[in-house]
């Protein structure tokens, strides 16, 4: 079903409001890995289990860049990455509505 110009404009406005109400975001992927800590007497220095750590990774000039995420920020940064995924989807949907508006050529 083809939507009218007012319906498309209402859809666009709804999408833009969702973008406006979206919380903070950060581009990147959360990556969990295991590392040795800085304590010489820790088991991780003697073939024991290593400590899990979290990073956000993204690309800059074709190279992967990582940012360490402190444990106290893990939940917050996870939400930011989810917000970024939602932002990308909202932008994609808004672009589609814009293309439909152009196709109307009124």
VOPAGU-2260 file (C-alpha; in pm, 1 decimal, decimal comma):
REM VOPAGU-2260
SITE   aa  ch    i         X         Y         Z
SITE  UNK   A    0       0,0       0,0       0,0
SITE  UNK   A    1     133,4     337,5    -101,1
SITE  UNK   A    2     126,0     598,9     173,4
SITE  UNK   A    3      17,0     958,1     121,1
SITE  UNK   A    4     244,2    1258,3     175,2
SITE  UNK   A    5      82,2    1342,7     516,7
SITE  UNK   A    6     122,3     980,9     632,9
SITE  UNK   A    7     487,2     974,8     525,5
SITE  UNK   A    8     552,7    1308,9     694,9
SITE  UNK   A    9     392,6    1176,9    1015,1
SITE  UNK   A   10     612,2     865,1     995,9
SITE  UNK   A   11     919,5    1081,9     945,5
SITE  UNK   A   12     828,7    1299,8    1241,8
SITE  UNK   A   13     779,6     992,2    1459,9
SITE  UNK   A   14    1120,8     855,4    1359,9
SITE  UNK   A   15    1289,7    1190,0    1424,0
SITE  UNK   A   16    1131,1    1206,1    1769,5
SITE  UNK   A   17    1263,2     858,0    1846,1
SITE  UNK   A   18    1611,1     970,9    1744,0
SITE  UNK   A   19    1576,6    1281,8    1960,0
SITE  UNK   A   20    1470,9    1075,5    2262,1
SITE  UNK   A   21    1744,6     817,4    2219,9
SITE  UNK   A   22    2000,4     827,2    2497,3
SITE  UNK   A   23    2374,9     862,5    2450,9
SITE  UNK   A   24    2540,3     629,9    2204,5
SITE  UNK   A   25    2885,6     510,5    2113,1
SITE  UNK   A   26    2994,6     352,9    1787,0
SITE  UNK   A   27    3164,8      20,2    1829,0
SITE  UNK   A   28    3138,8    -342,1    1925,3
SITE  UNK   A   29    3177,6    -476,8    2277,0
SITE  UNK   A   30    3453,0    -736,1    2300,2
SITE  UNK   A   31    3531,9    -947,0    2605,8
SITE  UNK   A   32    3876,3   -1096,5    2646,5
SITE  UNK   A   33    4096,5   -1222,0    2930,0
SITE  UNK   A   34    4414,7   -1053,4    3051,4
SITE  UNK   A   35    4677,6   -1077,6    3320,3
SITE  UNK   A   36    4647,9    -822,9    3596,9
SITE  UNK   A   37    4937,1    -622,8    3737,9
SITE  UNK   A   38    4975,2    -823,1    4058,1
SITE  UNK   A   39    5278,2   -1053,6    4052,6
SITE  UNK   A   40    5132,9   -1283,8    4319,6
SITE  UNK   A   41    4801,1   -1333,0    4135,6
SITE  UNK   A   42    4719,2   -1677,1    3992,4
SITE  UNK   A   43    4688,1   -1526,0    3643,5
SITE  UNK   A   44    5069,1   -1483,9    3638,1
SITE  UNK   A   45    5122,6   -1853,4    3715,9
SITE  UNK   A   46    4915,6   -2026,5    3445,5
SITE  UNK   A   47    4593,6   -1967,0    3636,9
SITE  UNK   A   48    4274,1   -1820,6    3493,7
SITE  UNK   A   49    4303,7   -1470,5    3354,8
SITE  UNK   A   50    4070,5   -1183,7    3436,0
SITE  UNK   A   51    3785,5   -1095,4    3198,3
SITE  UNK   A   52    3804,9    -742,0    3056,3
SITE  UNK   A   53    3577,2    -547,2    2824,3
SITE  UNK   A   54    3670,8    -326,2    2530,2
SITE  UNK   A   55    3480,8    -126,5    2271,5
SITE  UNK   A   56    3634,7    -165,7    1926,6
SITE  UNK   A   57    3579,6      33,9    1608,2
SITE  UNK   A   58    3758,4     112,8    1283,6
SITE  UNK   A   59    3963,6     426,0    1216,3
SITE  UNK   A   60    4141,6     462,7     882,5
SITE  UNK   A   61    4096,4      90,7     819,9
SITE  UNK   A   62    4250,4     -15,0    1150,6
SITE  UNK   A   63    4075,8    -157,7    1455,0
SITE  UNK   A   64    4097,6      65,5    1761,0
SITE  UNK   A   65    4014,1     -53,7    2114,1
SITE  UNK   A   66    3907,7     135,6    2423,0
SITE  UNK   A   67    3922,4     -34,0    2763,9
SITE  UNK   A   68    3594,4     -16,3    2955,2
SITE  UNK   A   69    3628,0      -4,6    3336,5
SITE  UNK   A   70    3411,3    -257,4    3518,1
SITE  UNK   A   71    3194,7      15,3    3676,9
SITE  UNK   A   72    3098,6     146,4    3328,8
SITE  UNK   A   73    3022,5    -188,8    3163,5
SITE  UNK   A   74    2641,4    -171,5    3188,7
SITE  UNK   A   75    2630,8     191,3    3081,3
SITE  UNK   A   76    2858,6     138,2    2780,2
SITE  UNK   A   77    2660,8    -171,0    2679,2
SITE  UNK   A   78    2348,7      48,2    2669,2
SITE  UNK   A   79    2535,7     309,2    2461,6
SITE  UNK   A   80    2631,9      47,6    2201,0
SITE  UNK   A   81    2272,0     -76,0    2187,2
SITE  UNK   A   82    2154,6     284,6    2144,1
SITE  UNK   A   83    2397,5     319,7    1853,6
SITE  UNK   A   84    2250,3      11,8    1682,9
SITE  UNK   A   85    1902,4     157,0    1732,8
SITE  UNK   A   86    2018,3     493,3    1594,1
SITE  UNK   A   87    2150,0     325,6    1278,0
SITE  UNK   A   88    1817,1     147,8    1230,1
SITE  UNK   A   89    1619,2     470,0    1282,2
SITE  UNK   A   90    1839,7     651,0    1029,7
SITE  UNK   A   91    1782,8     369,7     778,8
SITE  UNK   A   92    1404,7     391,1     828,8
SITE  UNK   A   93    1407,1     771,2     802,1
SITE  UNK   A   94    1602,0     750,6     476,7
SITE  UNK   A   95    1345,6     509,8     335,4
SITE  UNK   A   96    1061,2     748,8     423,8
SITE  UNK   A   97    1257,0    1032,8     260,5
SITE  UNK   A   98    1297,0     825,7     -59,0
SITE  UNK   A   99     923,5     757,1     -62,5
SITE  UNK   A  100     854,6    1129,4     -26,9
SITE  UNK   A  101    1081,2    1205,7    -321,1
SITE  UNK   A  102     907,9     938,1    -530,4
SITE  UNK   A  103     574,3    1117,4    -479,3
SITE  UNK   A  104     712,7    1421,7    -667,6
SITE  UNK   A  105     430,1    1652,3    -570,8
